[in-house]
Amino acid sequence: MIKEIVNRSSVRTYSDKKISDENIKTILEAGRLAPSWMNVQPWHFISISEQETKNLLYELSFCQNHVKTASHVILCLADITAWDDSKFRKILQSRGMADEQINNIFKNETLYPKLKGDERVLLRTVEQCTYAMSQMILEAENLGISSCVIGALGNELTESNQEIYLKLRNKLEIPDKVYLMSMITLGYNSKPELEIKKIRKDFNEVVSKEKFGQKFD
């Protein structure tokens, strides 16, 4: 198994050492190259290193200290405008699809979630963003950089800390219909000597063979 998957754990204690722009770009590139259903790529990432903005993110995330002490914070934005007719059609055309095939996709609510409304679009968008986040934290681990995914924060999904969230959106000039889904803190572990035990459910508790509840030998 890939060692980054085995070894990675959420780290919340960071040293003062800063991550290079080269490494940050490599991590972001890992996110850009993530799998995307129908190749919509409905994401946008903002790399944050300015302390003033990190302090605001600290408030937004209910004062989680590692948010403001991290070298960088990657904001993972869900861009539901990626599903707009013109953008989606352009992506499908880039895959070499004929107009008839594209038009059939636009009539299929499974393939084109906009037919089911904004909530369905947001769900499919959040789903895809998680793929990109997973690849970024694994690439960070590959580079010797620790990370932690932050989901407890104010946004459209939690409907909390809305005053601070609006302040952040204005400060970063985040467009309408582009939502902060979660963020990733990045830094160098200041306490690498502390072993962090990865606690997971037993294999057969979360995995079945052929049908639900049937175990592997």
mmCIF file of the C-alpha atoms, coordinates in Angstrom:
data_MODEL
# 
_entry.id   MODEL 
# 
loop_
_atom_site.group_PDB 
_atom_site.id 
_atom_site.type_symbol 
_atom_site.label_atom_id 
_atom_site.label_alt_id 
_atom_site.label_comp_id 
_atom_site.label_asym_id 
_atom_site.label_entity_id 
_atom_site.label_seq_id 
_atom_site.pdbx_PDB_ins_code 
_atom_site.Cartn_x 
_atom_site.Cartn_y 
_atom_site.Cartn_z 
_atom_site.occupancy 
_atom_site.B_iso_or_equiv 
_atom_site.pdbx_formal_charge 
_atom_site.auth_seq_id 
_atom_site.auth_comp_id 
_atom_site.auth_asym_id 
_atom_site.auth_atom_id 
_atom_site.pdbx_PDB_model_num 
ATOM 1   C CA . MET A 1 1   ? 0.000   0.000   0.000   1.00 0.00 ? 1   MET A CA 1 
ATOM 2   C CA . ILE A 1 2   ? 1.155   3.572   -0.663  1.00 0.00 ? 2   ILE A CA 1 
ATOM 3   C CA . LYS A 1 3   ? 3.098   4.662   2.411   1.00 0.00 ? 3   LYS A CA 1 
ATOM 4   C CA . GLU A 1 4   ? 1.528   8.148   2.406   1.00 0.00 ? 4   GLU A CA 1 
ATOM 5   C CA . ILE A 1 5   ? -1.885  6.590   3.025   1.00 0.00 ? 5   ILE A CA 1 
ATOM 6   C CA . VAL A 1 6   ? -0.566  4.459   5.871   1.00 0.00 ? 6   VAL A CA 1 
ATOM 7   C CA . ASN A 1 7   ? 1.569   7.134   7.522   1.00 0.00 ? 7   ASN A CA 1 
ATOM 8   C CA . ARG A 1 8   ? -0.584  10.231  7.145   1.00 0.00 ? 8   ARG A CA 1 
ATOM 9   C CA . SER A 1 9   ? -2.449  11.560  10.175  1.00 0.00 ? 9   SER A CA 1 
ATOM 10  C CA . SER A 1 10  ? -3.996  14.898  11.101  1.00 0.00 ? 10  SER A CA 1 
ATOM 11  C CA . VAL A 1 11  ? -1.333  17.152  12.630  1.00 0.00 ? 11  VAL A CA 1 
ATOM 12  C CA . ARG A 1 12  ? -2.244  20.299  14.571  1.00 0.00 ? 12  ARG A CA 1 
ATOM 13  C CA . THR A 1 13  ? 1.156   21.414  15.884  1.00 0.00 ? 13  THR A CA 1 
ATOM 14  C CA . TYR A 1 14  ? 3.316   23.301  13.409  1.00 0.00 ? 14  TYR A CA 1 
ATOM 15  C CA . SER A 1 15  ? 6.792   24.777  13.556  1.00 0.00 ? 15  SER A CA 1 
ATOM 16  C CA . ASP A 1 16  ? 7.687   28.272  12.329  1.00 0.00 ? 16  ASP A CA 1 
ATOM 17  C CA . LYS A 1 17  ? 9.248   26.846  9.162   1.00 0.00 ? 17  LYS A CA 1 
ATOM 18  C CA . LYS A 1 18  ? 7.497   28.112  6.052   1.00 0.00 ? 18  LYS A CA 1 
ATOM 19  C CA . ILE A 1 19  ? 6.545   25.953  3.088   1.00 0.00 ? 19  ILE A CA 1 
ATOM 20  C CA . SER A 1 20  ? 8.136   27.004  -0.198  1.00 0.00 ? 20  SER A CA 1 
ATOM 21  C CA . ASP A 1 21  ? 6.010   28.301  -3.057  1.00 0.00 ? 21  ASP A CA 1 
ATOM 22  C CA . GLU A 1 22  ? 7.301   25.394  -5.131  1.00 0.00 ? 22  GLU A CA 1 
ATOM 23  C CA . ASN A 1 23  ? 5.911   22.832  -2.696  1.00 0.00 ? 23  ASN A CA 1 
ATOM 24  C CA . ILE A 1 24  ? 2.606   24.690  -2.326  1.00 0.00 ? 24  ILE A CA 1 
ATOM 25  C CA . LYS A 1 25  ? 2.202   24.718  -6.098  1.00 0.00 ? 25  LYS A CA 1 
ATOM 26  C CA . THR A 1 26  ? 2.974   20.990  -6.232  1.00 0.00 ? 26  THR A CA 1 
ATOM 27  C CA . ILE A 1 27  ? 0.261   20.296  -3.635  1.00 0.00 ? 27  ILE A CA 1 
ATOM 28  C CA . LEU A 1 28  ? -2.241  22.459  -5.516  1.00 0.00 ? 28  LEU A CA 1 
ATOM 29  C CA . GLU A 1 29  ? -1.361  20.718  -8.769  1.00 0.00 ? 29  GLU A CA 1 
ATOM 30  C CA . ALA A 1 30  ? -2.227  17.389  -7.120  1.00 0.00 ? 30  ALA A CA 1 
ATOM 31  C CA . GLY A 1 31  ? -5.676  18.820  -6.438  1.00 0.00 ? 31  GLY A CA 1 
ATOM 32  C CA . ARG A 1 32  ? -6.052  20.167  -9.966  1.00 0.00 ? 32  ARG A CA 1 
ATOM 33  C CA . LEU A 1 33  ? -5.346  16.727  -11.408 1.00 0.00 ? 33  LEU A CA 1 
ATOM 34  C CA . ALA A 1 34  ? -7.921  14.919  -9.250  1.00 0.00 ? 34  ALA A CA 1 
ATOM 35  C CA . PRO A 1 35  ? -10.611 12.731  -10.827 1.00 0.00 ? 35  PRO A CA 1 
ATOM 36  C CA . SER A 1 36  ? -13.710 14.648  -11.843 1.00 0.00 ? 36  SER A CA 1 
ATOM 37  C CA . TRP A 1 37  ? -17.073 13.183  -12.766 1.00 0.00 ? 37  TRP A CA 1 
ATOM 38  C CA . MET A 1 38  ? -17.963 14.264  -16.326 1.00 0.00 ? 38  MET A CA 1 
ATOM 39  C CA . ASN A 1 39  ? -14.704 16.262  -16.106 1.00 0.00 ? 39  ASN A CA 1 
ATOM 40  C CA . VAL A 1 40  ? -16.573 19.257  -14.703 1.00 0.00 ? 40  VAL A CA 1 
ATOM 41  C CA . GLN A 1 41  ? -13.769 20.127  -12.232 1.00 0.00 ? 41  GLN A CA 1 
ATOM 42  C CA . PRO A 1 42  ? -16.101 22.272  -10.080 1.00 0.00 ? 42  PRO A CA 1 
ATOM 43  C CA . TRP A 1 43  ? -13.448 23.517  -7.694  1.00 0.00 ? 43  TRP A CA 1 
ATOM 44  C CA . HIS A 1 44  ? -11.202 26.437  -6.948  1.00 0.00 ? 44  HIS A CA 1 
ATOM 45  C CA . PHE A 1 45  ? -8.376  26.570  -4.421  1.00 0.00 ? 45  PHE A CA 1 
ATOM 46  C CA . ILE A 1 46  ? -6.959  29.623  -2.662  1.00 0.00 ? 46  ILE A CA 1 
ATOM 47  C CA . SER A 1 47  ? -3.575  29.402  -0.957  1.00 0.00 ? 47  SER A CA 1 
ATOM 48  C CA . ILE A 1 48  ? -3.423  31.578  2.170   1.00 0.00 ? 48  ILE A CA 1 
ATOM 49  C CA . SER A 1 49  ? -0.211  32.508  3.974   1.00 0.00 ? 49  SER A CA 1 
ATOM 50  C CA . GLU A 1 50  ? -0.925  36.077  5.163   1.00 0.00 ? 50  GLU A CA 1 
ATOM 51  C CA . GLN A 1 51  ? -1.351  36.112  8.929   1.00 0.00 ? 51  GLN A CA 1 
ATOM 52  C CA . GLU A 1 52  ? -4.238  38.567  8.876   1.00 0.00 ? 52  GLU A CA 1 
ATOM 53  C CA . THR A 1 53  ? -6.292  36.225  6.727   1.00 0.00 ? 53  THR A CA 1 
ATOM 54  C CA . LYS A 1 54  ? -5.274  33.174  8.775   1.00 0.00 ? 54  LYS A CA 1 
ATOM 55  C CA . ASN A 1 55  ? -6.476  34.984  11.892  1.00 0.00 ? 55  ASN A CA 1 
ATOM 56  C CA . LEU A 1 56  ? -9.838  35.528  10.222  1.00 0.00 ? 56  LEU A CA 1 
ATOM 57  C CA . LEU A 1 57  ? -9.987  31.845  9.266   1.00 0.00 ? 57  LEU A CA 1 
ATOM 58  C CA . TYR A 1 58  ? -9.155  31.019  12.889  1.00 0.00 ? 58  TYR A CA 1 
ATOM 59  C CA . GLU A 1 59  ? -12.269 32.906  13.970  1.00 0.00 ? 59  GLU A CA 1 
ATOM 60  C CA . LEU A 1 60  ? -14.347 31.338  11.209  1.00 0.00 ? 60  LEU A CA 1 
ATOM 61  C CA . SER A 1 61  ? -13.326 27.832  12.345  1.00 0.00 ? 61  SER A CA 1 
ATOM 62  C CA . PHE A 1 62  ? -14.327 28.332  15.973  1.00 0.00 ? 62  PHE A CA 1 
ATOM 63  C CA . CYS A 1 63  ? -10.820 29.240  17.146  1.00 0.00 ? 63  CYS A CA 1 
ATOM 64  C CA . GLN A 1 64  ? -8.927  26.123  16.117  1.00 0.00 ? 64  GLN A CA 1 
ATOM 65  C CA . ASN A 1 65  ? -5.397  27.203  16.943  1.00 0.00 ? 65  ASN A CA 1 
ATOM 66  C CA . HIS A 1 66  ? -3.625  25.286  14.171  1.00 0.00 ? 66  HIS A CA 1 
ATOM 67  C CA . VAL A 1 67  ? -5.467  27.359  11.584  1.00 0.00 ? 67  VAL A CA 1 
ATOM 68  C CA . LYS A 1 68  ? -3.540  30.494  12.526  1.00 0.00 ? 68  LYS A CA 1 
ATOM 69  C CA . THR A 1 69  ? -0.233  28.741  13.259  1.00 0.00 ? 69  THR A CA 1 
ATOM 70  C CA . ALA A 1 70  ? -0.087  26.783  9.984   1.00 0.00 ? 70  ALA A CA 1 
ATOM 71  C CA . SER A 1 71  ? 2.404   27.865  7.352   1.00 0.00 ? 71  SER A CA 1 
ATOM 72  C CA . HIS A 1 72  ? -0.393  27.857  4.764   1.00 0.00 ? 72  HIS A CA 1 
ATOM 73  C CA . VAL A 1 73  ? -4.103  27.203  4.616   1.00 0.00 ? 73  VAL A CA 1 
ATOM 74  C CA . ILE A 1 74  ? -5.662  25.936  1.396   1.00 0.00 ? 74  ILE A CA 1 
ATOM 75  C CA . LEU A 1 75  ? -9.269  27.017  0.962   1.00 0.00 ? 75  LEU A CA 1 
ATOM 76  C CA . CYS A 1 76  ? -11.309 24.488  -0.997  1.00 0.00 ? 76  CYS A CA 1 
ATOM 77  C CA . LEU A 1 77  ? -14.125 26.215  -2.832  1.00 0.00 ? 77  LEU A CA 1 
ATOM 78  C CA . ALA A 1 78  ? -17.095 24.515  -4.453  1.00 0.00 ? 78  ALA A CA 1 
ATOM 79  C CA . ASP A 1 79  ? -17.813 26.297  -7.737  1.00 0.00 ? 79  ASP A CA 1 
ATOM 80  C CA . ILE A 1 80  ? -21.361 25.474  -8.806  1.00 0.00 ? 80  ILE A CA 1 
ATOM 81  C CA . THR A 1 81  ? -21.058 27.793  -11.816 1.00 0.00 ? 81  THR A CA 1 
ATOM 82  C CA . ALA A 1 82  ? -18.972 25.033  -13.413 1.00 0.00 ? 82  ALA A CA 1 
ATOM 83  C CA . TRP A 1 83  ? -22.316 23.368  -14.195 1.00 0.00 ? 83  TRP A CA 1 
ATOM 84  C CA . ASP A 1 84  ? -23.688 26.375  -16.091 1.00 0.00 ? 84  ASP A CA 1 
ATOM 85  C CA . ASP A 1 85  ? -24.919 25.402  -19.536 1.00 0.00 ? 85  ASP A CA 1 
ATOM 86  C CA . SER A 1 86  ? -22.217 27.168  -21.536 1.00 0.00 ? 86  SER A CA 1 
ATOM 87  C CA . LYS A 1 87  ? -19.338 25.983  -19.316 1.00 0.00 ? 87  LYS A CA 1 
ATOM 88  C CA . PHE A 1 88  ? -20.571 22.412  -19.120 1.00 0.00 ? 88  PHE A CA 1 
ATOM 89  C CA . ARG A 1 89  ? -21.157 22.249  -22.878 1.00 0.00 ? 89  ARG A CA 1 
ATOM 90  C CA . LYS A 1 90  ? -17.633 23.533  -23.526 1.00 0.00 ? 90  LYS A CA 1 
ATOM 91  C CA . ILE A 1 91  ? -16.167 20.798  -21.318 1.00 0.00 ? 91  ILE A CA 1 
ATOM 92  C CA . LEU A 1 92  ? -18.170 18.100  -23.084 1.00 0.00 ? 92  LEU A CA 1 
ATOM 93  C CA . GLN A 1 93  ? -17.103 19.454  -26.460 1.00 0.00 ? 93  GLN A CA 1 
ATOM 94  C CA . SER A 1 94  ? -13.480 19.326  -25.352 1.00 0.00 ? 94  SER A CA 1 
ATOM 95  C CA . ARG A 1 95  ? -13.966 15.586  -24.855 1.00 0.00 ? 95  ARG A CA 1 
ATOM 96  C CA . GLY A 1 96  ? -14.936 15.240  -28.494 1.00 0.00 ? 96  GLY A CA 1 
ATOM 97  C CA . MET A 1 97  ? -18.626 14.648  -27.910 1.00 0.00 ? 97  MET A CA 1 
ATOM 98  C CA . ALA A 1 98  ? -21.072 15.250  -30.760 1.00 0.00 ? 98  ALA A CA 1 
ATOM 99  C CA . ASP A 1 99  ? -23.892 17.777  -30.308 1.00 0.00 ? 99  ASP A CA 1 
ATOM 100 C CA . GLU A 1 100 ? -26.537 15.042  -30.220 1.00 0.00 ? 100 GLU A CA 1 
ATOM 101 C CA . GLN A 1 101 ? -24.734 13.231  -27.408 1.00 0.00 ? 101 GLN A CA 1 
ATOM 102 C CA . ILE A 1 102 ? -24.272 16.484  -25.478 1.00 0.00 ? 102 ILE A CA 1 
ATOM 103 C CA . ASN A 1 103 ? -27.937 17.403  -25.851 1.00 0.00 ? 103 ASN A CA 1 
ATOM 104 C CA . ASN A 1 104 ? -28.938 13.981  -24.495 1.00 0.00 ? 104 ASN A CA 1 
ATOM 105 C CA . ILE A 1 105 ? -26.759 14.586  -21.435 1.00 0.00 ? 105 ILE A CA 1 
ATOM 106 C CA . PHE A 1 106 ? -28.492 17.914  -20.838 1.00 0.00 ? 106 PHE A CA 1 
ATOM 107 C CA . LYS A 1 107 ? -31.822 16.055  -20.717 1.00 0.00 ? 107 LYS A CA 1 
ATOM 108 C CA . ASN A 1 108 ? -30.630 13.440  -18.212 1.00 0.00 ? 108 ASN A CA 1 
ATOM 109 C CA . GLU A 1 109 ? -31.033 14.534  -14.581 1.00 0.00 ? 109 GLU A CA 1 
ATOM 110 C CA . THR A 1 110 ? -28.522 11.936  -13.420 1.00 0.00 ? 110 THR A CA 1 
ATOM 111 C CA . LEU A 1 111 ? -25.844 13.252  -15.764 1.00 0.00 ? 111 LEU A CA 1 
ATOM 112 C CA . TYR A 1 112 ? -26.864 16.898  -15.484 1.00 0.00 ? 112 TYR A CA 1 
ATOM 113 C CA . PRO A 1 113 ? -27.807 17.645  -11.854 1.00 0.00 ? 113 PRO A CA 1 
ATOM 114 C CA . LYS A 1 114 ? -28.948 21.203  -12.624 1.00 0.00 ? 114 LYS A CA 1 
ATOM 115 C CA . LEU A 1 115 ? -32.230 19.645  -13.747 1.00 0.00 ? 115 LEU A CA 1 
ATOM 116 C CA . LYS A 1 116 ? -32.833 18.767  -10.073 1.00 0.00 ? 116 LYS A CA 1 
ATOM 117 C CA . GLY A 1 117 ? -31.999 22.224  -8.702  1.00 0.00 ? 117 GLY A CA 1 
ATOM 118 C CA . ASP A 1 118 ? -29.187 24.041  -6.907  1.00 0.00 ? 118 ASP A CA 1 
ATOM 119 C CA . GLU A 1 119 ? -29.139 21.714  -3.892  1.00 0.00 ? 119 GLU A CA 1 
ATOM 120 C CA . ARG A 1 120 ? -28.419 18.686  -6.084  1.00 0.00 ? 120 ARG A CA 1 
ATOM 121 C CA . VAL A 1 121 ? -25.732 20.646  -7.930  1.00 0.00 ? 121 VAL A CA 1 
ATOM 122 C CA . LEU A 1 122 ? -24.075 21.594  -4.643  1.00 0.00 ? 122 LEU A CA 1 
ATOM 123 C CA . LEU A 1 123 ? -24.097 17.970  -3.466  1.00 0.00 ? 123 LEU A CA 1 
ATOM 124 C CA . ARG A 1 124 ? -22.410 16.741  -6.650  1.00 0.00 ? 124 ARG A CA 1 
ATOM 125 C CA . THR A 1 125 ? -19.910 19.595  -6.458  1.00 0.00 ? 125 THR A CA 1 
ATOM 126 C CA . VAL A 1 126 ? -18.965 18.913  -2.831  1.00 0.00 ? 126 VAL A CA 1 
ATOM 127 C CA . GLU A 1 127 ? -18.606 15.230  -3.701  1.00 0.00 ? 127 GLU A CA 1 
ATOM 128 C CA . GLN A 1 128 ? -16.028 16.033  -6.374  1.00 0.00 ? 128 GLN A CA 1 
ATOM 129 C CA . CYS A 1 129 ? -14.115 18.515  -4.239  1.00 0.00 ? 129 CYS A CA 1 
ATOM 130 C CA . THR A 1 130 ? -13.376 15.758  -1.733  1.00 0.00 ? 130 THR A CA 1 
ATOM 131 C CA . TYR A 1 131 ? -11.389 13.898  -4.402  1.00 0.00 ? 131 TYR A CA 1 
ATOM 132 C CA . ALA A 1 132 ? -9.131  16.904  -4.900  1.00 0.00 ? 132 ALA A CA 1 
ATOM 133 C CA . MET A 1 133 ? -8.670  17.399  -1.162  1.00 0.00 ? 133 MET A CA 1 
ATOM 134 C CA . SER A 1 134 ? -7.621  13.782  -0.688  1.00 0.00 ? 134 SER A CA 1 
ATOM 135 C CA . GLN A 1 135 ? -4.959  14.082  -3.362  1.00 0.00 ? 135 GLN A CA 1 
ATOM 136 C CA . MET A 1 136 ? -3.609  17.322  -1.882  1.00 0.00 ? 136 MET A CA 1 
ATOM 137 C CA . ILE A 1 137 ? -3.129  15.937  1.620   1.00 0.00 ? 137 ILE A CA 1 
ATOM 138 C CA . LEU A 1 138 ? -1.440  12.821  0.246   1.00 0.00 ? 138 LEU A CA 1 
ATOM 139 C CA . GLU A 1 139 ? 0.921   14.892  -1.896  1.00 0.00 ? 139 GLU A CA 1 
ATOM 140 C CA . ALA A 1 140 ? 1.691   17.026  1.158   1.00 0.00 ? 140 ALA A CA 1 
ATOM 141 C CA . GLU A 1 141 ? 2.596   13.864  3.069   1.00 0.00 ? 141 GLU A CA 1 
ATOM 142 C CA . ASN A 1 142 ? 4.798   12.802  0.167   1.00 0.00 ? 142 ASN A CA 1 
ATOM 143 C CA . LEU A 1 143 ? 6.666   16.114  0.497   1.00 0.00 ? 143 LEU A CA 1 
ATOM 144 C CA . GLY A 1 144 ? 7.110   15.715  4.261   1.00 0.00 ? 144 GLY A CA 1 
ATOM 145 C CA . ILE A 1 145 ? 4.473   18.344  5.023   1.00 0.00 ? 145 ILE A CA 1 
ATOM 146 C CA . SER A 1 146 ? 1.798   17.727  7.653   1.00 0.00 ? 146 SER A CA 1 
ATOM 147 C CA . SER A 1 147 ? -1.848  18.597  7.171   1.00 0.00 ? 147 SER A CA 1 
ATOM 148 C CA . CYS A 1 148 ? -5.272  18.693  8.758   1.00 0.00 ? 148 CYS A CA 1 
ATOM 149 C CA . VAL A 1 149 ? -8.650  18.972  7.041   1.00 0.00 ? 149 VAL A CA 1 
ATOM 150 C CA . ILE A 1 150 ? -10.946 21.571  8.620   1.00 0.00 ? 150 ILE A CA 1 
ATOM 151 C CA . GLY A 1 151 ? -14.669 21.086  8.105   1.00 0.00 ? 151 GLY A CA 1 
ATOM 152 C CA . ALA A 1 152 ? -16.008 22.769  11.245  1.00 0.00 ? 152 ALA A CA 1 
ATOM 153 C CA . LEU A 1 153 ? -16.335 26.332  10.018  1.00 0.00 ? 153 LEU A CA 1 
ATOM 154 C CA . GLY A 1 154 ? -18.873 28.910  9.012   1.00 0.00 ? 154 GLY A CA 1 
ATOM 155 C CA . ASN A 1 155 ? -20.211 28.549  5.473   1.00 0.00 ? 155 ASN A CA 1 
ATOM 156 C CA . GLU A 1 156 ? -23.414 27.873  3.524   1.00 0.00 ? 156 GLU A CA 1 
ATOM 157 C CA . LEU A 1 157 ? -23.554 24.283  4.762   1.00 0.00 ? 157 LEU A CA 1 
ATOM 158 C CA . THR A 1 158 ? -23.222 24.929  8.504   1.00 0.00 ? 158 THR A CA 1 
ATOM 159 C CA . GLU A 1 159 ? -24.989 28.321  8.424   1.00 0.00 ? 159 GLU A CA 1 
ATOM 160 C CA . SER A 1 160 ? -22.840 29.416  11.365  1.00 0.00 ? 160 SER A CA 1 
ATOM 161 C CA . ASN A 1 161 ? -20.433 32.330  11.888  1.00 0.00 ? 161 ASN A CA 1 
ATOM 162 C CA . GLN A 1 162 ? -22.131 34.099  8.998   1.00 0.00 ? 162 GLN A CA 1 
ATOM 163 C CA . GLU A 1 163 ? -20.870 37.581  9.888   1.00 0.00 ? 163 GLU A CA 1 
ATOM 164 C CA . ILE A 1 164 ? -17.255 36.414  9.810   1.00 0.00 ? 164 ILE A CA 1 
ATOM 165 C CA . TYR A 1 165 ? -17.914 34.327  6.707   1.00 0.00 ? 165 TYR A CA 1 
ATOM 166 C CA . LEU A 1 166 ? -19.285 37.352  4.854   1.00 0.00 ? 166 LEU A CA 1 
ATOM 167 C CA . LYS A 1 167 ? -16.241 39.349  5.944   1.00 0.00 ? 167 LYS A CA 1 
ATOM 168 C CA . LEU A 1 168 ? -13.967 36.621  4.556   1.00 0.00 ? 168 LEU A CA 1 
ATOM 169 C CA . ARG A 1 169 ? -15.856 36.416  1.266   1.00 0.00 ? 169 ARG A CA 1 
ATOM 170 C CA . ASN A 1 170 ? -15.562 40.175  0.805   1.00 0.00 ? 170 ASN A CA 1 
ATOM 171 C CA . LYS A 1 171 ? -11.885 40.230  1.740   1.00 0.00 ? 171 LYS A CA 1 
ATOM 172 C CA . LEU A 1 172 ? -10.995 37.438  -0.693  1.00 0.00 ? 172 LEU A CA 1 
ATOM 173 C CA . GLU A 1 173 ? -13.444 38.633  -3.371  1.00 0.00 ? 173 GLU A CA 1 
ATOM 174 C CA . ILE A 1 174 ? -15.063 35.216  -3.656  1.00 0.00 ? 174 ILE A CA 1 
ATOM 175 C CA . PRO A 1 175 ? -17.713 35.326  -6.435  1.00 0.00 ? 175 PRO A CA 1 
ATOM 176 C CA . ASP A 1 176 ? -21.370 34.418  -6.033  1.00 0.00 ? 176 ASP A CA 1 
ATOM 177 C CA . LYS A 1 177 ? -22.193 30.711  -6.290  1.00 0.00 ? 177 LYS A CA 1 
ATOM 178 C CA . VAL A 1 178 ? -18.651 29.804  -5.239  1.00 0.00 ? 178 VAL A CA 1 
ATOM 179 C CA . TYR A 1 179 ? -18.735 28.469  -1.679  1.00 0.00 ? 179 TYR A CA 1 
ATOM 180 C CA . LEU A 1 180 ? -16.051 27.706  0.887   1.00 0.00 ? 180 LEU A CA 1 
ATOM 181 C CA . MET A 1 181 ? -16.518 24.002  1.539   1.00 0.00 ? 181 MET A CA 1 
ATOM 182 C CA . SER A 1 182 ? -13.566 23.252  3.804   1.00 0.00 ? 182 SER A CA 1 
ATOM 183 C CA . MET A 1 183 ? -9.886  24.013  4.213   1.00 0.00 ? 183 MET A CA 1 
ATOM 184 C CA . ILE A 1 184 ? -6.589  22.258  4.706   1.00 0.00 ? 184 ILE A CA 1 
ATOM 185 C CA . THR A 1 185 ? -3.931  23.479  7.128   1.00 0.00 ? 185 THR A CA 1 
ATOM 186 C CA . LEU A 1 186 ? -0.356  22.778  6.051   1.00 0.00 ? 186 LEU A CA 1 
ATOM 187 C CA . GLY A 1 187 ? 2.906   22.992  7.955   1.00 0.00 ? 187 GLY A CA 1 
ATOM 188 C CA . TYR A 1 188 ? 5.892   21.163  9.365   1.00 0.00 ? 188 TYR A CA 1 
ATOM 189 C CA . ASN A 1 189 ? 5.145   19.090  12.452  1.00 0.00 ? 189 ASN A CA 1 
ATOM 190 C CA . SER A 1 190 ? 6.695   20.705  15.515  1.00 0.00 ? 190 SER A CA 1 
ATOM 191 C CA . LYS A 1 191 ? 6.367   17.482  17.539  1.00 0.00 ? 191 LYS A CA 1 
ATOM 192 C CA . PRO A 1 192 ? 7.337   14.670  15.163  1.00 0.00 ? 192 PRO A CA 1 
ATOM 193 C CA . GLU A 1 193 ? 8.491   12.540  18.082  1.00 0.00 ? 193 GLU A CA 1 
ATOM 194 C CA . LEU A 1 194 ? 4.887   12.120  19.225  1.00 0.00 ? 194 LEU A CA 1 
ATOM 195 C CA . GLU A 1 195 ? 3.372   9.066   17.598  1.00 0.00 ? 195 GLU A CA 1 
ATOM 196 C CA . ILE A 1 196 ? -0.179  9.684   16.446  1.00 0.00 ? 196 ILE A CA 1 
ATOM 197 C CA . LYS A 1 197 ? -2.089  6.417   16.374  1.00 0.00 ? 197 LYS A CA 1 
ATOM 198 C CA . LYS A 1 198 ? -4.520  6.198   13.491  1.00 0.00 ? 198 LYS A CA 1 
ATOM 199 C CA . ILE A 1 199 ? -7.779  4.858   14.873  1.00 0.00 ? 199 ILE A CA 1 
ATOM 200 C CA . ARG A 1 200 ? -10.058 3.264   12.302  1.00 0.00 ? 200 ARG A CA 1 
ATOM 201 C CA . LYS A 1 201 ? -12.919 0.775   12.415  1.00 0.00 ? 201 LYS A CA 1 
ATOM 202 C CA . ASP A 1 202 ? -11.999 -2.853  11.785  1.00 0.00 ? 202 ASP A CA 1 
ATOM 203 C CA . PHE A 1 203 ? -11.721 -3.911  8.143   1.00 0.00 ? 203 PHE A CA 1 
ATOM 204 C CA . ASN A 1 204 ? -14.752 -6.202  8.187   1.00 0.00 ? 204 ASN A CA 1 
ATOM 205 C CA . GLU A 1 205 ? -16.846 -3.540  9.922   1.00 0.00 ? 205 GLU A CA 1 
ATOM 206 C CA . VAL A 1 206 ? -16.683 -1.217  6.923   1.00 0.00 ? 206 VAL A CA 1 
ATOM 207 C CA . VAL A 1 207 ? -16.020 -3.647  4.046   1.00 0.00 ? 207 VAL A CA 1 
ATOM 208 C CA . SER A 1 208 ? -18.191 -6.408  2.595   1.00 0.00 ? 208 SER A CA 1 
ATOM 209 C CA . LYS A 1 209 ? -17.618 -9.003  -0.109  1.00 0.00 ? 209 LYS A CA 1 
ATOM 210 C CA . GLU A 1 210 ? -20.310 -9.397  -2.774  1.00 0.00 ? 210 GLU A CA 1 
ATOM 211 C CA . LYS A 1 211 ? -23.159 -8.286  -0.473  1.00 0.00 ? 211 LYS A CA 1 
ATOM 212 C CA . PHE A 1 212 ? -23.597 -6.147  2.627   1.00 0.00 ? 212 PHE A CA 1 
ATOM 213 C CA . GLY A 1 213 ? -22.370 -7.828  5.796   1.00 0.00 ? 213 GLY A CA 1 
ATOM 214 C CA . GLN A 1 214 ? -20.593 -10.732 4.102   1.00 0.00 ? 214 GLN A CA 1 
ATOM 215 C CA . LYS A 1 215 ? -17.002 -10.762 5.280   1.00 0.00 ? 215 LYS A CA 1 
ATOM 216 C CA . PHE A 1 216 ? -13.744 -11.496 3.531   1.00 0.00 ? 216 PHE A CA 1 
ATOM 217 C CA . ASP A 1 217 ? -11.999 -14.636 4.706   1.00 0.00 ? 217 ASP A CA 1 
# 
